[in-house]
Amino acid sequence: MAKISKSIVLAAAFILPLSGAPAEAQQLCSERGKVIGQFSKVYKETPVAGGLTRDGRLIEILSTGDGSTWTIVISKPGGETCVMMAGEGWRPLKLKAIELGPEA
């Protein structure tokens, strides 16, 4: 039920591209500040992880403080940000520190 509500709010919050593509292929995109602001305001989600791709895109994972919901967004270098997917139950991984030898 939460997934349906989130989809409805997302569709209302962002303008879908009018490319004539099937609805399944359309993404929810807008200026990065608007996307991050909307998720912060509506879902209390903020960036918790991120990284750059080889072509300069920024991938970010937004989540609530308790991880109850999460969203993955990708931002292009020009500033357009698109929602890729969303879900529930985000859990950060606890990685062990490793020692690198002198050859590293």
TITOR-872842 format. One record per atom (N, C-alpha, C, CB): x, z, y; residue in three letters. Coordinates in steps of 0.02 Angstrom, whole numbers, padded with zeros to 5 digits, always signed. Glycine has a CB too. Example, Ala and Ser with C-alpha at 12.3 -4.5 7.8 and 13.67 -1.06 7.14 Angstrom:
// TITOR-872842
+00660+00390-00284ALA+00615+00390-00225ALA+00660+00390-00165ALA+00565+00452-00224ALA+00642+00354-00112SER+00684+00357-00053SER+00645+00394+00002SER+00704+00286-00030SER
This chain:
// TITOR-872842
+00041+00000-00060MET+00000+00000+00000MET+00043+00000+00063MET-00047+00060+00000MET+00099+00039+00062ALA+00143+00042+00120ALA+00175-00025+00133ALA+00198+00095+00110ALA+00189-00064+00080LYS+00219-00129+00089LYS+00171-00177+00125LYS+00240-00158+00021LYS+00107-00172+00109ILE+00058-00215+00141ILE+00053-00197+00215ILE-00011-00208+00107ILE+00049-00133+00231SER+00045-00112+00301SER+00106-00134+00340SER+00038-00036+00305SER+00165-00128+00311LYS+00226-00148+00345LYS+00226-00223+00358LYS+00288-00128+00304LYS+00203-00262+00310SER+00200-00335+00319SER+00153-00354+00375SER+00178-00368+00254SER+00096-00320+00380ILE+00048-00336+00433ILE+00077-00320+00501ILE-00017-00296+00422ILE+00110-00263+00508VAL+00141-00245+00572VAL+00197-00293+00590VAL+00168-00173+00569VAL+00237-00312+00540LEU+00292-00359+00553LEU+00264-00426+00578LEU+00334-00370+00490LEU+00213-00451+00545ALA+00184-00515+00565ALA+00156-00511+00636ALA+00129-00536+00516ALA+00127-00455+00653ALA+00099-00447+00720ALA+00153-00438+00773ALA+00051-00388+00722ALA+00209-00410+00753ALA+00262-00394+00801ALA+00306-00453+00819ALA+00305-00339+00775ALA+00312-00501+00774PHE+00357-00557+00785PHE+00320-00623+00778PHE+00415-00554+00736PHE+00341-00672+00815ILE+00311-00739+00812ILE+00345-00778+00756ILE+00318-00776+00880ILE+00304-00805+00711LEU+00332-00846+00657LEU+00352-00914+00684LEU+00280-00853+00600LEU+00408-00941+00659PRO+00428-01008+00682PRO+00374-01059+00663PRO+00495-01027+00651PRO+00362-01106+00708LEU+00312-01157+00696LEU+00345-01221+00670LEU+00272-01172+00761LEU+00375-01215+00611SER+00413-01271+00584SER+00373-01313+00535SER+00475-01245+00550SER+00313-01293+00518GLY+00274-01330+00469GLY+00294-01314+00397GLY+00281-01403+00481GLY+00341-01267+00388ALA+00362-01247+00321ALA+00308-01203+00290ALA+00430-01210+00323ALA+00307-01200+00223PRO+00258-01156+00190PRO+00268-01084+00214PRO+00266-01160+00114PRO+00214-01045+00212ALA+00217-00976+00236ALA+00270-00936+00201ALA+00149-00943+00227ALA+00281-00948+00135GLU+00330-00909+00098GLU+00400-00921+00124GLU+00327-00927+00024GLU+00414-00979+00152ALA+00481-00997+00175ALA+00494-00975+00247ALA+00491-01071+00169ALA+00442-00954+00283GLN+00451-00934+00352GLN+00479-00863+00356GLN+00385-00939+00390GLN+00521-00851+00406GLN+00550-00786+00416GLN+00525-00757+00481GLN+00626-00789+00415GLN+00527-00691+00486LEU+00510-00657+00548LEU+00574-00650+00588LEU+00476-00588+00534LEU+00579-00684+00644CYS+00640-00684+00684CYS+00624-00671+00758CYS+00677-00751+00677CYS+00671-00639+00792SER+00666-00627+00863SER+00735-00607+00888SER+00612-00573+00880SER+00740-00589+00952GLU+00803-00566+00981GLU+00821-00499+00949GLU+00797-00559+01059GLU+00885-00488+00935ARG+00907-00429+00898ARG+00881-00363+00927ARG+00982-00426+00895ARG+00887-00355+00992GLY+00864-00293+01024GLY+00791-00278+01012GLY+00877-00295+01097GLY+00750-00331+01012LYS+00678-00322+00999LYS+00666-00302+00927LYS+00641-00387+01015LYS+00701-00334+00880VAL+00691-00317+00809VAL+00712-00245+00795VAL+00732-00366+00764VAL+00772-00227+00817ILE+00797-00159+00804ILE+00752-00108+00839ILE+00870-00151+00829ILE+00731-00123+00901GLY+00687-00078+00938GLY+00619-00069+00904GLY+00676-00104+01007GLY+00591-00123+00878GLN+00526-00119+00844GLN+00530-00076+00781GLN+00501-00189+00827GLN+00583-00087+00742PHE+00589-00047+00680PHE+00602+00027+00696PHE+00645-00074+00636PHE+00640+00039+00749SER+00653+00108+00770SER+00588+00142+00792SER+00704+00110+00826SER+00549+00106+00832LYS+00487+00134+00859LYS+00433+00143+00805LYS+00460+00089+00914LYS+00421+00091+00766VAL+00365+00091+00718VAL+00382+00129+00654VAL+00345+00020+00702VAL+00442+00117+00627TYR+00460+00146+00561TYR+00512+00201+00563TYR+00484+00092+00517TYR+00539+00214+00623LYS+00593+00264+00631LYS+00654+00244+00591LYS+00568+00334+00608LYS+00665+00178+00583GLU+00723+00152+00548GLU+00778+00134+00599GLU+00704+00090+00505GLU+00839+00152+00582THR+00897+00135+00622THR+00951+00106+00576THR+00924+00198+00662THR+01000+00071+00604PRO+01053+00043+00562PRO+01092+00098+00526PRO+01101+00000+00604PRO+01101+00089+00460VAL+01140+00137+00420VAL+01200+00103+00387VAL+01095+00169+00367VAL+01200+00037+00386ALA+01257+00000+00356ALA+01256-00071+00384ALA+01253-00001+00278ALA+01313-00102+00383GLY+01317-00170+00408GLY+01383-00203+00392GLY+01304-00172+00482GLY+01385-00268+00399GLY+01447-00305+00387GLY+01440-00376+00413GLY+01465-00305+00313GLY+01498-00409+00421LEU+01499-00478+00445LEU+01511-00526+00388LEU+01554-00486+00498LEU+01476-00583+00390THR+01488-00635+00341THR+01544-00680+00366THR+01422-00676+00329THR+01568-00725+00324ARG+01621-00770+00344ARG+01601-00816+00400ARG+01643-00811+00284ARG+01537-00832+00405ASP+01515-00876+00459ASP+01493-00838+00522ASP+01458-00919+00435ASP+01509-00774+00526GLY+01497-00736+00587GLY+01429-00703+00593GLY+01506-00778+00644GLY+01389-00704+00541ARG+01324-00670+00544ARG+01333-00596+00529ARG+01274-00702+00492ARG+01291-00556+00561LEU+01291-00484+00551LEU+01233-00465+00505LEU+01286-00446+00619LEU+01250-00434+00449ILE+01198-00410+00403ILE+01193-00335+00414ILE+01215-00427+00328ILE+01132-00311+00425GLU+01121-00239+00435GLU+01067-00213+00390GLU+01104-00225+00509GLU+01076-00152+00369ILE+01024-00116+00333ILE+00999-00061+00379ILE+01050-00087+00264ILE+00933-00063+00391LEU+00901-00011+00431LEU+00865+00035+00383LEU+00852-00042+00484LEU+00865+00099+00397SER+00829+00146+00354SER+00808+00207+00394SER+00872+00167+00294SER+00759+00242+00367THR+00738+00305+00396THR+00791+00357+00377THR+00667+00327+00372THR+00789+00413+00411GLY+00837+00467+00397GLY+00834+00491+00325GLY+00825+00525+00443GLY+00774+00492+00296ASP+00767+00515+00227ASP+00768+00458+00176ASP+00702+00554+00220ASP+00775+00396+00199GLY+00779+00339+00154GLY+00712+00317+00125GLY+00824+00355+00098GLY+00657+00342+00153SER+00592+00324+00125SER+00577+00250+00131SER+00537+00365+00159SER+00600+00217+00185THR+00593+00145+00191THR+00659+00115+00216THR+00535+00127+00240THR+00668+00050+00202TRP+00728+00014+00224TRP+00710-00058+00238TRP+00785+00019+00173TRP+00752-00090+00279THR+00743-00160+00297THR+00812-00192+00303THR+00703-00168+00363THR+00819-00253+00279ILE+00881-00291+00287ILE+00868-00346+00337ILE+00907-00320+00218ILE+00911-00350+00389VAL+00906-00401+00440VAL+00973-00438+00445VAL+00886-00371+00509VAL+00970-00502+00465ILE+01030-00541+00476ILE+01026-00569+00547ILE+01037-00599+00424ILE+01081-00558+00585SER+01085-00583+00654SER+01135-00640+00657SER+01105-00526+00702SER+01115-00693+00690LYS+01159-00750+00702LYS+01202-00735+00763LYS+01119-00817+00711LYS+01260-00768+00770PRO+01303-00755+00828PRO+01267-00764+00895PRO+01363-00801+00826PRO+01218-00808+00899GLY+01181-00818+00961GLY+01131-00763+00979GLY+01144-00882+00958GLY+01120-00716+00934GLY+01076-00660+00948GLY+01010-00659+00910GLY+01061-00658+01019GLY+00991-00716+00878GLU+00928-00716+00840GLU+00937-00673+00778GLU+00907-00788+00821GLU+00888-00630+00766THR+00889-00585+00708THR+00827-00598+00666THR+00893-00511+00730THR+00837-00604+00601CYS+00782-00618+00554CYS+00777-00562+00502CYS+00792-00686+00520CYS+00716-00543+00488VAL+00702-00494+00436VAL+00706-00530+00369VAL+00632-00460+00446VAL+00747-00505+00324MET+00757-00537+00259MET+00714-00504+00205MET+00829-00534+00239MET+00713-00438+00203MET+00674-00402+00153MET+00666-00330+00173MET+00706-00408+00083MET+00620-00296+00141ALA+00608-00225+00155ALA+00586-00191+00092ALA+00555-00217+00211ALA+00594-00126+00090GLY+00574-00089+00030GLY+00571-00015+00043GLY+00622-00103-00027GLY+00571+00022-00012GLU+00566+00095-00009GLU+00621+00126-00051GLU+00496+00118-00035GLU+00639+00187-00035GLY+00685+00225-00075GLY+00759+00206-00067GLY+00667+00219-00146GLY+00783+00198-00005TRP+00853+00182+00007TRP+00896+00243-00010TRP+00865+00161+00081TRP+00949+00231-00049ARG+00995+00284-00068ARG+01066+00260-00057ARG+00984+00305-00142ARG+01105+00293-00014PRO+01175+00273-00005PRO+01215+00290-00067PRO+01205+00308+00058PRO+01266+00250-00080LEU+01310+00263-00137LEU+01364+00311-00115LEU+01341+00198-00164LEU+01383+00356-00160LYS+01438+00401-00145LYS+01499+00374-00182LYS+01422+00475-00168LYS+01545+00347-00144LEU+01605+00317-00172LEU+01662+00367-00174LEU+01625+00254-00132LEU+01701+00364-00227LYS+01760+00407-00232LYS+01818+00374-00196LYS+01778+00420-00306LYS+01857+00415-00163ALA+01917+00389-00130ALA+01968+00372-00183ALA+01945+00442-00079ALA+02004+00317-00173ILE+02057+00299-00220ILE+02122+00295-00182ILE+02041+00231-00255ILE+02176+00310-00217GLU+02241+00305-00186GLU+02270+00237-00201GLU+02288+00361-00211GLU+02297+00205-00150LEU+02329+00140-00159LEU+02403+00151-00166LEU+02313+00092-00100LEU+02432+00117-00214GLY+02504+00121-00225GLY+02543+00086-00170GLY+02522+00093-00292GLY+02609+00091-00171PRO+02650+00060-00119PRO+02645-00016-00117PRO+02723+00079-00128PRO+02623-00048-00172GLU+02616-00121-00173GLU+02554-00145-00137GLU+02615-00145-00244GLU+02509-00100-00118ALA+02446-00121-00085ALA+02454-00140-00014ALA+02396-00067-00089ALA
